[in-house]
Amino acid sequence: MKHSKNARETVLKASRAYYAHRAYYEDLLVQHEPRYVEANKRELTFLEHAFRTHATHPVKKVLDVACGSGRHVFGLAKLGYECTGIDYTPERIQIAKERAKREGLSVKLHQGDATLLNYENEFDAVLALYILFLLPNDNDVQKTLECGYRSLREGGILVCNAGNPFYPGTSWFSLQTIHKGLEVVEARAPGIHSTEIVRLRNFDPLQGVAWWQETNTIETPEGIHVFRDRERLRLFTYWDIVHYLQAAGFEEIKCYPDWEINPRKKPKAEKLVFVSRKD
Ligand SMILES: C[S@@+](CC[C@H](N)C(=O)[O-])C[C@H]1O[C@@H](n2cnc3c(N)ncnc32)[C@H](O)[C@@H]1O
C-alpha cells in the first residue's frame, strides 16, 4: 500500500511533540514511580534471559532503536553491556545524555529514525520496545524490523513487543478499552502527581487503528502542567508480528506472553513479547 509522505510526517510530528513535551516528567516517573520501576526490573530480567537463551554467542553490544529517555539502555549498561540508543525525539535523547553524564554511564546516544538505520552486522541484540504500535504506517513497521535485522550479527537476537488486542481486561491496547472508550491512569513520584485521561477514538476495525487522545495533568510544587496529545495507535495480532518478522528475514521466532521467562500458550496475555534470531 502506498502512503503519502505528508501523512507519515504528520504522524511523526505529532508523536515527536507528544514525547518531547512530557519527556522531563516522564523520565522522573519512570525512575521513581514504583509500578514503572517494577516493570523496568522485570523487563531487564527478561532481556538478560532472552540474550542467554536465544543468541548463539554471548551478547555484548546492544542497540535500542527507540530508546526514549534510555530506561533499557541504562539498565543494561549498569549490567555491563555496551549500549547504543537512538530515538527520533531529540528532547528525549538530550534527557538521556544528561542522565548518562549525571550517573557516569558510558552509553552512545543519537537522534535517529528507526526506519533509516545504517548499521550492518554490528550488534548482538537489537531492541524495538513499545514502538511498533505508534509507527505511522505498515511500511515503517517493516523497515524498522528490516533495519533491526541488518544491524544484527549472525546469531544475534531482536526483541520487540506489542499489546494483545484480545486481552479481556482493560489495557491501552485492548479492544475492551477501545469499546469502553476511556481510561484514567494515576502515577506518583516525589513531587509529581500525574493523571492521564486517555480516550481511544475513531477506531477503524478494518485497519486496527485508533486515535489516542490524552489529557495529562501533572501537579508539581512549582505548578500544574496540562499536556494534550493525539497519536495514532495501531493494534497488532500475534500473526501480524510473526509475518512482519518473517518478511524482515527472521526464521526462529518465539513469543513470550507478559514478559514471562517461560514461553507458553497464554491466550489471555496482556502483552506479547517476541524474540527472533538472525540465522
Ligand atoms: C512509548 S516510547 C518507548 C520508549 C522506550 N523504548 C521505552 O520502552 O521506554 C516510544 C518512543 O519511540 C520514539 N519514536 C517514534 N517514532 C520513531 C522512529 N521512527 N524512530 C525512532 N524512534 C521513534 C518516540 O520518540 C518515543 O521515545
The ligand as an SDF file (V2000), in Angstrom:
LIG
                    3D

 27 29  0  0  0  0  0  0  0  0999 V2000
    6.4480    4.5710   24.0000 C   0  0  0  0  0  0  0  0  0  0  0  0
    8.0660    5.2750   23.7880 S   0  0  0  0  0  0  0  0  0  0  0  0
    9.0660    3.8870   24.2030 C   0  0  0  0  0  0  0  0  0  0  0  0
   10.4670    4.2570   24.5820 C   0  0  0  0  0  0  0  0  0  0  0  0
   11.3250    3.0930   25.1160 C   0  0  0  0  0  0  0  0  0  0  0  0
   11.5420    2.0510   24.1290 N   0  0  0  0  0  0  0  0  0  0  0  0
   10.7190    2.5210   26.3720 C   0  0  0  0  0  0  0  0  0  0  0  0
   10.2990    1.3530   26.3640 O   0  0  0  0  0  0  0  0  0  0  0  0
   10.6530    3.2430   27.3700 O   0  0  0  0  0  0  0  0  0  0  0  0
    8.2200    5.3700   22.0330 C   0  0  0  0  0  0  0  0  0  0  0  0
    9.4570    6.0790   21.5510 C   0  0  0  0  0  0  0  0  0  0  0  0
    9.5710    5.8850   20.1480 O   0  0  0  0  0  0  0  0  0  0  0  0
   10.1650    7.0540   19.5920 C   0  0  0  0  0  0  0  0  0  0  0  0
    9.9140    7.0160   18.1400 N   0  0  0  0  0  0  0  0  0  0  0  0
    8.7610    7.2190   17.4680 C   0  0  0  0  0  0  0  0  0  0  0  0
    8.9410    7.0650   16.1440 N   0  0  0  0  0  0  0  0  0  0  0  0
   10.2470    6.7640   15.9530 C   0  0  0  0  0  0  0  0  0  0  0  0
   11.0590    6.4850   14.8180 C   0  0  0  0  0  0  0  0  0  0  0  0
   10.5680    6.4890   13.5900 N   0  0  0  0  0  0  0  0  0  0  0  0
   12.3730    6.2260   15.0280 N   0  0  0  0  0  0  0  0  0  0  0  0
   12.9120    6.2100   16.2770 C   0  0  0  0  0  0  0  0  0  0  0  0
   12.1850    6.4760   17.3830 N   0  0  0  0  0  0  0  0  0  0  0  0
   10.8770    6.7420   17.2420 C   0  0  0  0  0  0  0  0  0  0  0  0
    9.4950    8.1830   20.3430 C   0  0  0  0  0  0  0  0  0  0  0  0
   10.2520    9.3610   20.2660 O   0  0  0  0  0  0  0  0  0  0  0  0
    9.4370    7.5890   21.7620 C   0  0  0  0  0  0  0  0  0  0  0  0
   10.5570    7.9710   22.5310 O   0  0  0  0  0  0  0  0  0  0  0  0
  1  2  1  0
  2  3  1  0
  2 10  1  0
  3  4  1  0
  4  5  1  0
  5  6  1  0
  5  7  1  0
  7  8  2  0
  7  9  1  0
 10 11  1  0
 11 12  1  0
 11 26  1  0
 12 13  1  0
 13 14  1  0
 13 24  1  0
 14 15  1  0
 14 23  1  0
 15 16  2  0
 16 17  1  0
 17 18  1  0
 17 23  2  0
 18 19  1  0
 18 20  2  0
 20 21  1  0
 21 22  2  0
 22 23  1  0
 24 25  1  0
 24 26  1  0
 26 27  1  0
M  CHG  2   2   1   9  -1
M  END
$$$$
